[in-house]
Amino acid sequence: MSELDDAFAFAQEDVKKLTAKPSNDDLLKLYGLFKQASKGDVEGKKPGRFDMINRAKYEGWEKLKGTSSDDAKQAYIDLVAKLRS
């Protein structure tokens, strides 16, 4: 495992220990970055407009299309660090 992979794994654990709940926007960013880092570009059909939560998650991930796994991991790490401070 690379240093980036180790830091990404640590950030995944660290995010569970945040003292304050992140905003909905930050939660969507974390979700999208995690999915992009671990799965790559968005897959599947976009949920319907009445499935607002899953549609928002899908769209958050979709915005990161083309972002490399390493860039998504680093952005996730940076966002978790920002939320910790």
PDB file with one MODEL, atoms N, CA, C and O in Angstrom:
MODEL        1
ATOM      1  N   MET A   1       0.841  -1.195   0.000  1.00  0.00           N
ATOM      2  CA  MET A   1       0.000   0.000   0.000  1.00  0.00           C
ATOM      3  C   MET A   1       0.878   1.247   0.000  1.00  0.00           C
ATOM      4  O   MET A   1       1.912   1.292   0.666  1.00  0.00           O
ATOM      5  N   SER A   2       0.462   2.235  -0.737  1.00  0.00           N
ATOM      6  CA  SER A   2       1.223   3.479  -0.801  1.00  0.00           C
ATOM      7  C   SER A   2       0.883   4.381   0.388  1.00  0.00           C
ATOM      8  O   SER A   2      -0.059   4.125   1.138  1.00  0.00           O
ATOM      9  N   GLU A   3       1.663   5.424   0.532  1.00  0.00           N
ATOM     10  CA  GLU A   3       1.377   6.392   1.604  1.00  0.00           C
ATOM     11  C   GLU A   3       0.000   7.014   1.414  1.00  0.00           C
ATOM     12  O   GLU A   3      -0.727   7.245   2.381  1.00  0.00           O
ATOM     13  N   LEU A   4      -0.352   7.283   0.154  1.00  0.00           N
ATOM     14  CA  LEU A   4      -1.661   7.870  -0.130  1.00  0.00           C
ATOM     15  C   LEU A   4      -2.779   6.922   0.285  1.00  0.00           C
ATOM     16  O   LEU A   4      -3.773   7.344   0.877  1.00  0.00           O
ATOM     17  N   ASP A   5      -2.613   5.648  -0.025  1.00  0.00           N
ATOM     18  CA  ASP A   5      -3.625   4.653   0.367  1.00  0.00           C
ATOM     19  C   ASP A   5      -3.751   4.561   1.884  1.00  0.00           C
ATOM     20  O   ASP A   5      -4.854   4.447   2.419  1.00  0.00           O
ATOM     21  N   ASP A   6      -2.613   4.612   2.567  1.00  0.00           N
ATOM     22  CA  ASP A   6      -2.636   4.588   4.034  1.00  0.00           C
ATOM     23  C   ASP A   6      -3.346   5.812   4.600  1.00  0.00           C
ATOM     24  O   ASP A   6      -4.157   5.700   5.520  1.00  0.00           O
ATOM     25  N   ALA A   7      -3.036   6.979   4.046  1.00  0.00           N
ATOM     26  CA  ALA A   7      -3.664   8.219   4.510  1.00  0.00           C
ATOM     27  C   ALA A   7      -5.161   8.209   4.217  1.00  0.00           C
ATOM     28  O   ALA A   7      -5.956   8.704   5.016  1.00  0.00           O
ATOM     29  N   PHE A   8      -5.546   7.646   3.070  1.00  0.00           N
ATOM     30  CA  PHE A   8      -6.960   7.544   2.700  1.00  0.00           C
ATOM     31  C   PHE A   8      -7.695   6.633   3.683  1.00  0.00           C
ATOM     32  O   PHE A   8      -8.796   6.956   4.130  1.00  0.00           O
ATOM     33  N   ALA A   9      -7.088   5.505   4.014  1.00  0.00           N
ATOM     34  CA  ALA A   9      -7.694   4.582   4.983  1.00  0.00           C
ATOM     35  C   ALA A   9      -7.810   5.244   6.355  1.00  0.00           C
ATOM     36  O   ALA A   9      -8.819   5.082   7.041  1.00  0.00           O
ATOM     37  N   PHE A  10      -6.784   5.982   6.750  1.00  0.00           N
ATOM     38  CA  PHE A  10      -6.819   6.686   8.028  1.00  0.00           C
ATOM     39  C   PHE A  10      -7.934   7.739   8.027  1.00  0.00           C
ATOM     40  O   PHE A  10      -8.650   7.883   9.018  1.00  0.00           O
ATOM     41  N   ALA A  11      -8.081   8.474   6.920  1.00  0.00           N
ATOM     42  CA  ALA A  11      -9.125   9.502   6.824  1.00  0.00           C
ATOM     43  C   ALA A  11     -10.515   8.882   6.911  1.00  0.00           C
ATOM     44  O   ALA A  11     -11.428   9.489   7.472  1.00  0.00           O
ATOM     45  N   GLN A  12     -10.685   7.680   6.363  1.00  0.00           N
ATOM     46  CA  GLN A  12     -11.980   6.993   6.440  1.00  0.00           C
ATOM     47  C   GLN A  12     -12.342   6.667   7.890  1.00  0.00           C
ATOM     48  O   GLN A  12     -13.510   6.735   8.273  1.00  0.00           O
ATOM     49  N   GLU A  13     -11.349   6.320   8.681  1.00  0.00           N
ATOM     50  CA  GLU A  13     -11.576   6.061  10.099  1.00  0.00           C
ATOM     51  C   GLU A  13     -11.765   7.373  10.863  1.00  0.00           C
ATOM     52  O   GLU A  13     -12.605   7.476  11.756  1.00  0.00           O
ATOM     53  N   ASP A  14     -10.968   8.363  10.492  1.00  0.00           N
ATOM     54  CA  ASP A  14     -10.988   9.659  11.172  1.00  0.00           C
ATOM     55  C   ASP A  14     -12.328  10.378  10.992  1.00  0.00           C
ATOM     56  O   ASP A  14     -12.793  11.069  11.899  1.00  0.00           O
ATOM     57  N   VAL A  15     -12.936  10.215   9.832  1.00  0.00           N
ATOM     58  CA  VAL A  15     -14.199  10.912   9.562  1.00  0.00           C
ATOM     59  C   VAL A  15     -15.298  10.426  10.513  1.00  0.00           C
ATOM     60  O   VAL A  15     -16.238  11.166  10.802  1.00  0.00           O
ATOM     61  N   LYS A  16     -15.184   9.201  10.993  1.00  0.00           N
ATOM     62  CA  LYS A  16     -16.168   8.651  11.930  1.00  0.00           C
ATOM     63  C   LYS A  16     -16.027   9.253  13.323  1.00  0.00           C
ATOM     64  O   LYS A  16     -16.921   9.108  14.157  1.00  0.00           O
ATOM     65  N   LYS A  17     -14.916   9.923  13.574  1.00  0.00           N
ATOM     66  CA  LYS A  17     -14.632  10.477  14.893  1.00  0.00           C
ATOM     67  C   LYS A  17     -14.840  11.987  14.971  1.00  0.00           C
ATOM     68  O   LYS A  17     -14.478  12.610  15.969  1.00  0.00           O
ATOM     69  N   LEU A  18     -15.415  12.576  13.938  1.00  0.00           N
ATOM     70  CA  LEU A  18     -15.645  14.020  13.955  1.00  0.00           C
ATOM     71  C   LEU A  18     -16.585  14.381  15.100  1.00  0.00           C
ATOM     72  O   LEU A  18     -17.559  13.677  15.365  1.00  0.00           O
ATOM     73  N   THR A  19     -16.281  15.484  15.772  1.00  0.00           N
ATOM     74  CA  THR A  19     -17.110  15.889  16.905  1.00  0.00           C
ATOM     75  C   THR A  19     -18.397  16.574  16.456  1.00  0.00           C
ATOM     76  O   THR A  19     -19.415  16.500  17.143  1.00  0.00           O
ATOM     77  N   ALA A  20     -18.352  17.237  15.307  1.00  0.00           N
ATOM     78  CA  ALA A  20     -19.550  17.899  14.771  1.00  0.00           C
ATOM     79  C   ALA A  20     -19.956  17.211  13.474  1.00  0.00           C
ATOM     80  O   ALA A  20     -19.109  16.812  12.674  1.00  0.00           O
ATOM     81  N   LYS A  21     -21.259  17.081  13.281  1.00  0.00           N
ATOM     82  CA  LYS A  21     -21.761  16.462  12.051  1.00  0.00           C
ATOM     83  C   LYS A  21     -21.494  17.414  10.884  1.00  0.00           C
ATOM     84  O   LYS A  21     -21.843  18.592  10.950  1.00  0.00           O
ATOM     85  N   PRO A  22     -20.877  16.902   9.814  1.00  0.00           N
ATOM     86  CA  PRO A  22     -20.639  17.748   8.638  1.00  0.00           C
ATOM     87  C   PRO A  22     -21.960  18.207   8.014  1.00  0.00           C
ATOM     88  O   PRO A  22     -23.000  17.572   8.191  1.00  0.00           O
ATOM     89  N   SER A  23     -21.895  19.311   7.289  1.00  0.00           N
ATOM     90  CA  SER A  23     -23.081  19.804   6.585  1.00  0.00           C
ATOM     91  C   SER A  23     -23.469  18.801   5.499  1.00  0.00           C
ATOM     92  O   SER A  23     -22.675  17.940   5.122  1.00  0.00           O
ATOM     93  N   ASN A  24     -24.680  18.924   5.012  1.00  0.00           N
ATOM     94  CA  ASN A  24     -25.130  18.035   3.940  1.00  0.00           C
ATOM     95  C   ASN A  24     -24.235  18.159   2.717  1.00  0.00           C
ATOM     96  O   ASN A  24     -23.937  17.157   2.067  1.00  0.00           O
ATOM     97  N   ASP A  25     -23.799  19.386   2.390  1.00  0.00           N
ATOM     98  CA  ASP A  25     -22.905  19.576   1.251  1.00  0.00           C
ATOM     99  C   ASP A  25     -21.590  18.836   1.457  1.00  0.00           C
ATOM    100  O   ASP A  25     -21.088  18.190   0.537  1.00  0.00           O
ATOM    101  N   ASP A  26     -21.031  18.927   2.663  1.00  0.00           N
ATOM    102  CA  ASP A  26     -19.785  18.221   2.944  1.00  0.00           C
ATOM    103  C   ASP A  26     -19.982  16.713   2.919  1.00  0.00           C
ATOM    104  O   ASP A  26     -19.112  15.982   2.447  1.00  0.00           O
ATOM    105  N   LEU A  27     -21.113  16.241   3.421  1.00  0.00           N
ATOM    106  CA  LEU A  27     -21.393  14.806   3.380  1.00  0.00           C
ATOM    107  C   LEU A  27     -21.480  14.310   1.933  1.00  0.00           C
ATOM    108  O   LEU A  27     -20.985  13.229   1.614  1.00  0.00           O
ATOM    109  N   LEU A  28     -22.108  15.098   1.064  1.00  0.00           N
ATOM    110  CA  LEU A  28     -22.194  14.717  -0.354  1.00  0.00           C
ATOM    111  C   LEU A  28     -20.818  14.724  -1.001  1.00  0.00           C
ATOM    112  O   LEU A  28     -20.512  13.852  -1.814  1.00  0.00           O
ATOM    113  N   LYS A  29     -19.984  15.703  -0.649  1.00  0.00           N
ATOM    114  CA  LYS A  29     -18.617  15.746  -1.181  1.00  0.00           C
ATOM    115  C   LYS A  29     -17.832  14.523  -0.723  1.00  0.00           C
ATOM    116  O   LYS A  29     -17.144  13.886  -1.520  1.00  0.00           O
ATOM    117  N   LEU A  30     -17.935  14.198   0.560  1.00  0.00           N
ATOM    118  CA  LEU A  30     -17.238  13.027   1.084  1.00  0.00           C
ATOM    119  C   LEU A  30     -17.690  11.759   0.361  1.00  0.00           C
ATOM    120  O   LEU A  30     -16.869  10.923  -0.017  1.00  0.00           O
ATOM    121  N   TYR A  31     -18.984  11.630   0.177  1.00  0.00           N
ATOM    122  CA  TYR A  31     -19.530  10.456  -0.513  1.00  0.00           C
ATOM    123  C   TYR A  31     -18.990  10.370  -1.939  1.00  0.00           C
ATOM    124  O   TYR A  31     -18.489   9.327  -2.360  1.00  0.00           O
ATOM    125  N   GLY A  32     -19.096  11.473  -2.675  1.00  0.00           N
ATOM    126  CA  GLY A  32     -18.643  11.478  -4.071  1.00  0.00           C
ATOM    127  C   GLY A  32     -17.160  11.190  -4.186  1.00  0.00           C
ATOM    128  O   GLY A  32     -16.740  10.413  -5.043  1.00  0.00           O
ATOM    129  N   LEU A  33     -16.361  11.812  -3.327  1.00  0.00           N
ATOM    130  CA  LEU A  33     -14.919  11.582  -3.362  1.00  0.00           C
ATOM    131  C   LEU A  33     -14.580  10.143  -3.008  1.00  0.00           C
ATOM    132  O   LEU A  33     -13.713   9.537  -3.637  1.00  0.00           O
ATOM    133  N   PHE A  34     -15.254   9.593  -2.006  1.00  0.00           N
ATOM    134  CA  PHE A  34     -15.014   8.209  -1.631  1.00  0.00           C
ATOM    135  C   PHE A  34     -15.340   7.266  -2.787  1.00  0.00           C
ATOM    136  O   PHE A  34     -14.554   6.376  -3.110  1.00  0.00           O
ATOM    137  N   LYS A  35     -16.493   7.465  -3.403  1.00  0.00           N
ATOM    138  CA  LYS A  35     -16.912   6.590  -4.510  1.00  0.00           C
ATOM    139  C   LYS A  35     -15.958   6.729  -5.698  1.00  0.00           C
ATOM    140  O   LYS A  35     -15.591   5.732  -6.319  1.00  0.00           O
ATOM    141  N   GLN A  36     -15.555   7.966  -6.016  1.00  0.00           N
ATOM    142  CA  GLN A  36     -14.652   8.183  -7.141  1.00  0.00           C
ATOM    143  C   GLN A  36     -13.297   7.531  -6.858  1.00  0.00           C
ATOM    144  O   GLN A  36     -12.689   6.940  -7.751  1.00  0.00           O
ATOM    145  N   ALA A  37     -12.835   7.639  -5.629  1.00  0.00           N
ATOM    146  CA  ALA A  37     -11.541   7.063  -5.251  1.00  0.00           C
ATOM    147  C   ALA A  37     -11.573   5.540  -5.272  1.00  0.00           C
ATOM    148  O   ALA A  37     -10.592   4.901  -5.653  1.00  0.00           O
ATOM    149  N   SER A  38     -12.692   4.963  -4.866  1.00  0.00           N
ATOM    150  CA  SER A  38     -12.748   3.509  -4.723  1.00  0.00           C
ATOM    151  C   SER A  38     -13.352   2.787  -5.927  1.00  0.00           C
ATOM    152  O   SER A  38     -12.998   1.638  -6.190  1.00  0.00           O
ATOM    153  N   LYS A  39     -14.252   3.436  -6.659  1.00  0.00           N
ATOM    154  CA  LYS A  39     -14.943   2.768  -7.768  1.00  0.00           C
ATOM    155  C   LYS A  39     -14.639   3.367  -9.135  1.00  0.00           C
ATOM    156  O   LYS A  39     -14.814   2.698 -10.154  1.00  0.00           O
ATOM    157  N   GLY A  40     -14.185   4.626  -9.171  1.00  0.00           N
ATOM    158  CA  GLY A  40     -13.980   5.291 -10.459  1.00  0.00           C
ATOM    159  C   GLY A  40     -15.220   6.082 -10.848  1.00  0.00           C
ATOM    160  O   GLY A  40     -16.024   6.460  -9.996  1.00  0.00           O
ATOM    161  N   ASP A  41     -15.363   6.326 -12.141  1.00  0.00           N
ATOM    162  CA  ASP A  41     -16.488   7.135 -12.622  1.00  0.00           C
ATOM    163  C   ASP A  41     -17.832   6.509 -12.273  1.00  0.00           C
ATOM    164  O   ASP A  41     -17.967   5.292 -12.142  1.00  0.00           O
ATOM    165  N   VAL A  42     -18.822   7.390 -12.127  1.00  0.00           N
ATOM    166  CA  VAL A  42     -20.167   6.986 -11.728  1.00  0.00           C
ATOM    167  C   VAL A  42     -20.709   5.899 -12.651  1.00  0.00           C
ATOM    168  O   VAL A  42     -20.449   5.891 -13.854  1.00  0.00           O
ATOM    169  N   GLU A  43     -21.465   4.989 -12.058  1.00  0.00           N
ATOM    170  CA  GLU A  43     -22.050   3.864 -12.789  1.00  0.00           C
ATOM    171  C   GLU A  43     -23.554   3.840 -12.565  1.00  0.00           C
ATOM    172  O   GLU A  43     -24.069   4.429 -11.615  1.00  0.00           O
ATOM    173  N   GLY A  44     -24.232   3.158 -13.447  1.00  0.00           N
ATOM    174  CA  GLY A  44     -25.657   2.936 -13.260  1.00  0.00           C
ATOM    175  C   GLY A  44     -26.510   4.098 -13.721  1.00  0.00           C
ATOM    176  O   GLY A  44     -26.019   5.128 -14.181  1.00  0.00           O
ATOM    177  N   LYS A  45     -27.789   3.892 -13.580  1.00  0.00           N
ATOM    178  CA  LYS A  45     -28.788   4.865 -14.003  1.00  0.00           C
ATOM    179  C   LYS A  45     -29.027   5.879 -12.886  1.00  0.00           C
ATOM    180  O   LYS A  45     -29.077   5.524 -11.708  1.00  0.00           O
ATOM    181  N   LYS A  46     -29.174   7.138 -13.273  1.00  0.00           N
ATOM    182  CA  LYS A  46     -29.453   8.191 -12.296  1.00  0.00           C
ATOM    183  C   LYS A  46     -30.816   7.944 -11.667  1.00  0.00           C
ATOM    184  O   LYS A  46     -31.794   7.733 -12.384  1.00  0.00           O
ATOM    185  N   PRO A  47     -30.901   7.967 -10.331  1.00  0.00           N
ATOM    186  CA  PRO A  47     -32.194   7.780  -9.660  1.00  0.00           C
ATOM    187  C   PRO A  47     -33.204   8.849 -10.084  1.00  0.00           C
ATOM    188  O   PRO A  47     -32.835   9.960 -10.465  1.00  0.00           O
ATOM    189  N   GLY A  48     -34.464   8.490 -10.010  1.00  0.00           N
ATOM    190  CA  GLY A  48     -35.527   9.408 -10.390  1.00  0.00           C
ATOM    191  C   GLY A  48     -35.600  10.624  -9.479  1.00  0.00           C
ATOM    192  O   GLY A  48     -35.035  10.628  -8.385  1.00  0.00           O
ATOM    193  N   ARG A  49     -36.296  11.650  -9.937  1.00  0.00           N
ATOM    194  CA  ARG A  49     -36.332  12.914  -9.187  1.00  0.00           C
ATOM    195  C   ARG A  49     -37.062  12.804  -7.853  1.00  0.00           C
ATOM    196  O   ARG A  49     -36.919  13.684  -7.003  1.00  0.00           O
ATOM    197  N   PHE A  50     -37.832  11.754  -7.654  1.00  0.00           N
ATOM    198  CA  PHE A  50     -38.524  11.592  -6.380  1.00  0.00           C
ATOM    199  C   PHE A  50     -37.663  10.864  -5.341  1.00  0.00           C
ATOM    200  O   PHE A  50     -37.998  10.826  -4.157  1.00  0.00           O
ATOM    201  N   ASP A  51     -36.576  10.300  -5.797  1.00  0.00           N
ATOM    202  CA  ASP A  51     -35.604   9.657  -4.902  1.00  0.00           C
ATOM    203  C   ASP A  51     -34.487  10.679  -4.653  1.00  0.00           C
ATOM    204  O   ASP A  51     -33.359  10.518  -5.120  1.00  0.00           O
ATOM    205  N   MET A  52     -34.828  11.721  -3.913  1.00  0.00           N
ATOM    206  CA  MET A  52     -33.961  12.893  -3.796  1.00  0.00           C
ATOM    207  C   MET A  52     -32.602  12.596  -3.158  1.00  0.00           C
ATOM    208  O   MET A  52     -31.585  13.130  -3.600  1.00  0.00           O
ATOM    209  N   ILE A  53     -32.575  11.771  -2.146  1.00  0.00           N
ATOM    210  CA  ILE A  53     -31.311  11.491  -1.454  1.00  0.00           C
ATOM    211  C   ILE A  53     -30.343  10.750  -2.375  1.00  0.00           C
ATOM    212  O   ILE A  53     -29.194  11.160  -2.538  1.00  0.00           O
ATOM    213  N   ASN A  54     -30.811   9.666  -2.968  1.00  0.00           N
ATOM    214  CA  ASN A  54     -29.927   8.896  -3.847  1.00  0.00           C
ATOM    215  C   ASN A  54     -29.574   9.670  -5.113  1.00  0.00           C
ATOM    216  O   ASN A  54     -28.485   9.497  -5.661  1.00  0.00           O
ATOM    217  N   ARG A  55     -30.482  10.519  -5.579  1.00  0.00           N
ATOM    218  CA  ARG A  55     -30.186  11.353  -6.749  1.00  0.00           C
ATOM    219  C   ARG A  55     -29.089  12.361  -6.408  1.00  0.00           C
ATOM    220  O   ARG A  55     -28.182  12.586  -7.210  1.00  0.00           O
ATOM    221  N   ALA A  56     -29.165  12.963  -5.233  1.00  0.00           N
ATOM    222  CA  ALA A  56     -28.138  13.923  -4.813  1.00  0.00           C
ATOM    223  C   ALA A  56     -26.784  13.228  -4.682  1.00  0.00           C
ATOM    224  O   ALA A  56     -25.759  13.779  -5.084  1.00  0.00           O
ATOM    225  N   LYS A  57     -26.779  12.026  -4.122  1.00  0.00           N
ATOM    226  CA  LYS A  57     -25.533  11.270  -3.998  1.00  0.00           C
ATOM    227  C   LYS A  57     -24.961  10.945  -5.381  1.00  0.00           C
ATOM    228  O   LYS A  57     -23.762  11.103  -5.613  1.00  0.00           O
ATOM    229  N   TYR A  58     -25.810  10.498  -6.284  1.00  0.00           N
ATOM    230  CA  TYR A  58     -25.391  10.173  -7.640  1.00  0.00           C
ATOM    231  C   TYR A  58     -24.802  11.409  -8.322  1.00  0.00           C
ATOM    232  O   TYR A  58     -23.740  11.339  -8.941  1.00  0.00           O
ATOM    233  N   GLU A  59     -25.498  12.534  -8.202  1.00  0.00           N
ATOM    234  CA  GLU A  59     -25.027  13.759  -8.846  1.00  0.00           C
ATOM    235  C   GLU A  59     -23.718  14.257  -8.238  1.00  0.00           C
ATOM    236  O   GLU A  59     -22.864  14.791  -8.946  1.00  0.00           O
ATOM    237  N   GLY A  60     -23.561  14.081  -6.929  1.00  0.00           N
ATOM    238  CA  GLY A  60     -22.311  14.460  -6.281  1.00  0.00           C
ATOM    239  C   GLY A  60     -21.142  13.642  -6.806  1.00  0.00           C
ATOM    240  O   GLY A  60     -20.046  14.165  -7.007  1.00  0.00           O
ATOM    241  N   TRP A  61     -21.381  12.363  -7.025  1.00  0.00           N
ATOM    242  CA  TRP A  61     -20.361  11.481  -7.583  1.00  0.00           C
ATOM    243  C   TRP A  61     -20.132  11.811  -9.056  1.00  0.00           C
ATOM    244  O   TRP A  61     -18.995  11.825  -9.528  1.00  0.00           O
ATOM    245  N   GLU A  62     -21.219  12.075  -9.773  1.00  0.00           N
ATOM    246  CA  GLU A  62     -21.151  12.353 -11.214  1.00  0.00           C
ATOM    247  C   GLU A  62     -20.292  13.594 -11.510  1.00  0.00           C
ATOM    248  O   GLU A  62     -19.619  13.650 -12.539  1.00  0.00           O
ATOM    249  N   LYS A  63     -20.317  14.580 -10.613  1.00  0.00           N
ATOM    250  CA  LYS A  63     -19.533  15.807 -10.802  1.00  0.00           C
ATOM    251  C   LYS A  63     -18.031  15.530 -10.837  1.00  0.00           C
ATOM    252  O   LYS A  63     -17.257  16.335 -11.355  1.00  0.00           O
ATOM    253  N   LEU A  64     -17.627  14.399 -10.288  1.00  0.00           N
ATOM    254  CA  LEU A  64     -16.206  14.056 -10.207  1.00  0.00           C
ATOM    255  C   LEU A  64     -15.740  13.182 -11.362  1.00  0.00           C
ATOM    256  O   LEU A  64     -14.606  12.702 -11.363  1.00  0.00           O
ATOM    257  N   LYS A  65     -16.613  12.972 -12.346  1.00  0.00           N
ATOM    258  CA  LYS A  65     -16.283  12.125 -13.490  1.00  0.00           C
ATOM    259  C   LYS A  65     -14.967  12.588 -14.115  1.00  0.00           C
ATOM    260  O   LYS A  65     -14.776  13.775 -14.382  1.00  0.00           O
ATOM    261  N   GLY A  66     -14.072  11.641 -14.341  1.00  0.00           N
ATOM    262  CA  GLY A  66     -12.785  11.940 -14.939  1.00  0.00           C
ATOM    263  C   GLY A  66     -11.686  12.242 -13.934  1.00  0.00           C
ATOM    264  O   GLY A  66     -10.515  12.323 -14.304  1.00  0.00           O
ATOM    265  N   THR A  67     -12.047  12.409 -12.670  1.00  0.00           N
ATOM    266  CA  THR A  67     -11.053  12.645 -11.618  1.00  0.00           C
ATOM    267  C   THR A  67     -10.333  11.330 -11.335  1.00  0.00           C
ATOM    268  O   THR A  67     -10.972  10.287 -11.190  1.00  0.00           O
ATOM    269  N   SER A  68      -9.021  11.377 -11.258  1.00  0.00           N
ATOM    270  CA  SER A  68      -8.267  10.153 -10.990  1.00  0.00           C
ATOM    271  C   SER A  68      -8.518   9.672  -9.565  1.00  0.00           C
ATOM    272  O   SER A  68      -8.909  10.445  -8.691  1.00  0.00           O
ATOM    273  N   SER A  69      -8.290   8.407  -9.354  1.00  0.00           N
ATOM    274  CA  SER A  69      -8.456   7.824  -8.020  1.00  0.00           C
ATOM    275  C   SER A  69      -7.548   8.530  -7.014  1.00  0.00           C
ATOM    276  O   SER A  69      -7.982   8.854  -5.909  1.00  0.00           O
ATOM    277  N   ASP A  70      -6.303   8.768  -7.388  1.00  0.00           N
ATOM    278  CA  ASP A  70      -5.366   9.422  -6.477  1.00  0.00           C
ATOM    279  C   ASP A  70      -5.797  10.846  -6.136  1.00  0.00           C
ATOM    280  O   ASP A  70      -5.684  11.272  -4.986  1.00  0.00           O
ATOM    281  N   ASP A  71      -6.290  11.581  -7.133  1.00  0.00           N
ATOM    282  CA  ASP A  71      -6.755  12.952  -6.871  1.00  0.00           C
ATOM    283  C   ASP A  71      -7.975  12.948  -5.952  1.00  0.00           C
ATOM    284  O   ASP A  71      -8.099  13.802  -5.074  1.00  0.00           O
ATOM    285  N   ALA A  72      -8.879  11.980  -6.158  1.00  0.00           N
ATOM    286  CA  ALA A  72     -10.067  11.875  -5.311  1.00  0.00           C
ATOM    287  C   ALA A  72      -9.670  11.498  -3.882  1.00  0.00           C
ATOM    288  O   ALA A  72     -10.232  12.026  -2.923  1.00  0.00           O
ATOM    289  N   LYS A  73      -8.712  10.593  -3.739  1.00  0.00           N
ATOM    290  CA  LYS A  73      -8.239  10.209  -2.401  1.00  0.00           C
ATOM    291  C   LYS A  73      -7.646  11.415  -1.683  1.00  0.00           C
ATOM    292  O   LYS A  73      -7.933  11.645  -0.508  1.00  0.00           O
ATOM    293  N   GLN A  74      -6.813  12.190  -2.391  1.00  0.00           N
ATOM    294  CA  GLN A  74      -6.180  13.343  -1.769  1.00  0.00           C
ATOM    295  C   GLN A  74      -7.221  14.391  -1.379  1.00  0.00           C
ATOM    296  O   GLN A  74      -7.129  14.984  -0.305  1.00  0.00           O
ATOM    297  N   ALA A  75      -8.208  14.621  -2.241  1.00  0.00           N
ATOM    298  CA  ALA A  75      -9.262  15.588  -1.934  1.00  0.00           C
ATOM    299  C   ALA A  75     -10.076  15.133  -0.723  1.00  0.00           C
ATOM    300  O   ALA A  75     -10.461  15.955   0.108  1.00  0.00           O
ATOM    301  N   TYR A  76     -10.338  13.834  -0.621  1.00  0.00           N
ATOM    302  CA  TYR A  76     -11.053  13.267   0.531  1.00  0.00           C
ATOM    303  C   TYR A  76     -10.254  13.502   1.804  1.00  0.00           C
ATOM    304  O   TYR A  76     -10.793  13.964   2.809  1.00  0.00           O
ATOM    305  N   ILE A  77      -8.970  13.184   1.754  1.00  0.00           N
ATOM    306  CA  ILE A  77      -8.076  13.382   2.906  1.00  0.00           C
ATOM    307  C   ILE A  77      -8.076  14.843   3.332  1.00  0.00           C
ATOM    308  O   ILE A  77      -8.183  15.150   4.519  1.00  0.00           O
ATOM    309  N   ASP A  78      -7.954  15.747   2.352  1.00  0.00           N
ATOM    310  CA  ASP A  78      -7.925  17.189   2.639  1.00  0.00           C
ATOM    311  C   ASP A  78      -9.235  17.663   3.258  1.00  0.00           C
ATOM    312  O   ASP A  78      -9.226  18.475   4.184  1.00  0.00           O
ATOM    313  N   LEU A  79     -10.365  17.159   2.751  1.00  0.00           N
ATOM    314  CA  LEU A  79     -11.660  17.574   3.290  1.00  0.00           C
ATOM    315  C   LEU A  79     -11.841  17.066   4.717  1.00  0.00           C
ATOM    316  O   LEU A  79     -12.351  17.797   5.566  1.00  0.00           O
ATOM    317  N   VAL A  80     -11.441  15.846   4.994  1.00  0.00           N
ATOM    318  CA  VAL A  80     -11.544  15.325   6.350  1.00  0.00           C
ATOM    319  C   VAL A  80     -10.673  16.157   7.299  1.00  0.00           C
ATOM    320  O   VAL A  80     -11.091  16.481   8.411  1.00  0.00           O
ATOM    321  N   ALA A  81      -9.473  16.494   6.857  1.00  0.00           N
ATOM    322  CA  ALA A  81      -8.584  17.317   7.686  1.00  0.00           C
ATOM    323  C   ALA A  81      -9.212  18.685   7.960  1.00  0.00           C
ATOM    324  O   ALA A  81      -9.109  19.205   9.071  1.00  0.00           O
ATOM    325  N   LYS A  82      -9.860  19.265   6.954  1.00  0.00           N
ATOM    326  CA  LYS A  82     -10.525  20.566   7.116  1.00  0.00           C
ATOM    327  C   LYS A  82     -11.681  20.443   8.113  1.00  0.00           C
ATOM    328  O   LYS A  82     -11.878  21.334   8.939  1.00  0.00           O
ATOM    329  N   LEU A  83     -12.433  19.368   8.044  1.00  0.00           N
ATOM    330  CA  LEU A  83     -13.562  19.170   8.937  1.00  0.00           C
ATOM    331  C   LEU A  83     -13.134  18.909  10.374  1.00  0.00           C
ATOM    332  O   LEU A  83     -13.875  19.201  11.313  1.00  0.00           O
ATOM    333  N   ARG A  84     -11.937  18.360  10.542  1.00  0.00           N
ATOM    334  CA  ARG A  84     -11.412  18.097  11.880  1.00  0.00           C
ATOM    335  C   ARG A  84     -11.010  19.386  12.589  1.00  0.00           C
ATOM    336  O   ARG A  84     -11.052  19.453  13.817  1.00  0.00           O
ATOM    337  N   SER A  85     -10.620  20.407  11.833  1.00  0.00           N
ATOM    338  CA  SER A  85     -10.144  21.636  12.495  1.00  0.00           C
ATOM    339  C   SER A  85     -11.241  22.585  12.858  1.00  0.00           C
ATOM    340  O   SER A  85     -10.976  23.649  13.416  1.00  0.00           O
TER     341      SER A  85
ENDMDL
END
